[in-house]
Amino acid sequence: MKHVKKGILFFAGWFFVLLGLVGLVTPFLQGILFIILGIYILSIAHKPLGEKIEKYMRRFPAIDRICNRRKERKDSGDSPQ
């Protein structure tokens, strides 16, 4: 069952990345949004990618602070202003 979940996540991640690439050249899709979503899903399914993302978060602490702030808001139930 674990392999099935990992396979579904892997497929979904690549689907969103490809959808994002299509969205970069079409006016009606938000390409970058789908690319970021796809990379996030792939980082869950593929540990080396997740580790690389963590490395970049340490390298660029401003992005890490933004992500952590949004995560803290979500966990506390506050809505963004």
N, C-alpha and C positions, 0 to 999 in steps of 0.2 A: 504494500500500500504506500510505503514511503517513496518508492521509486516512481509510482504513478503520480503522486503529488508533485514530486520534483520535475517530472516530465511535463506536467501541465503548466507549472510555473515557468519552465524553460520556454515552452511553446508560446505562452501568453506574453512573456517578456519580449521575445523576438518579434511577435506579431505587433506589439505596440511600437517597438523601435522602427520596424518597416512602415507602419502606418504613419509614424512621425516623419520619416523621410519623404513619404508621399505628401504629407501635409506641408512640408517646407516649400514645395513647388506649386501647391494648389491654394487658392485664396480662401477656401471654406473650412479648412482643417487647421487646428493649432498644432503645428508640427513639433515645436520644442516641448510642449506639454506632454505629448505622447512619447517622445524620446526619453524624457526624464522619467516618466512612469514606467516605461519598458526597462530602463536601466535599473530602476529601483527593484522591480520584480525579478530581474535577472540576478541582482545582488543577493536576493534571498535564496534563489535556487543554486547559485554558483558561489561557493565560499571564497575562492580567490578574488573574484570580482568585488565581493563585499569587503574583503580586506583591503583591496586597492582603494575603494571609496573611503574607507576609514582613514587610510594614509593621507588622502587628499584633504579630508576634513581636518586632520591635524595640521596639514601644511597651510590651509587657508582657514584660519580660525573664525573669520567674520562669517563665512558661510555656515560653519558649524554652529555659531551662536544663533543665527537666524533659524536654522533647522531645529535646534534645541528649544528655542523660545516658542516656536509653533507647536512643538510636541508637548511642551509644558502646558500651553493653553488648552490643547486638546484633552490632556489628561485631567486638568482641573475643571473642565466644563465651561471655561470662559469663552465668550465669543469675541473674535477680533473686532476692533473698533474701526 
